[in-house]
Amino acid sequence: MTEEEQTKIAVPSIDEIMSSSEPLQTLDIDAGEGKGFTVTYRAMSWLDKSACVAKATEFYLNDDGKPQTMFHVDIYFREALKKLLVSFPYPVSDKILNGLKPHIGEQLQTIIPAALGESPTNLDRESEKPSKAGKQKTRSRSATQSK
């Protein structure tokens, strides 16, 4: 890009680059038996997402003494919900989030962004919507494995 082309590019305002300027969104949760509630959530900032990934990543040495990582999806989901939820009819605590019935957790999971990269589901919707991946632990073979 030439210097002249660079000067023609408009610099975005601070509001245009801050996740805090994104409008709050709502999600209606079906609790079953004709009951439900609405949650309000905000966009997750880049560093909020990084902090959730960091809390969910465990580093350890395997039996051969080689460094390994384990990503705990359950921890990522719980930490992400703590950052995302603005209005929730119950305390947003580890105890409450860990104890949610699967059909409630699956609905909340739809607002959680994919931890690393984009999932095919996200790409289909062309958005930062969350991954539909199941709650499972995954291991990488080495620290050099790419995302």
Number of C-alpha atoms within 10 A of each C-alpha: 5 6 7 8 8 9 9 8 8 7 8 8 8 9 10 11 10 12 14 13 12 13 10 13 13 15 14 12 17 14 13 9 6 6 8 11 11 13 15 15 20 19 21 21 14 10 9 15 20 15 15 20 22 13 13 19 16 13 11 12 10 10 7 6 8 11 13 16 17 15 20 18 19 16 20 23 24 22 23 23 21 17 19 21 20 15 14 12 9 8 11 17 13 12 9 11 19 13 10 11 10 9 13 15 16 15 15 18 22 15 25 24 23 22 19 11 11 17 17 11 16 17 12 9 9 10 11 18 18 18 21 17 12 10 14 9 11 11 12 13 12 11 11 8 7 6 6
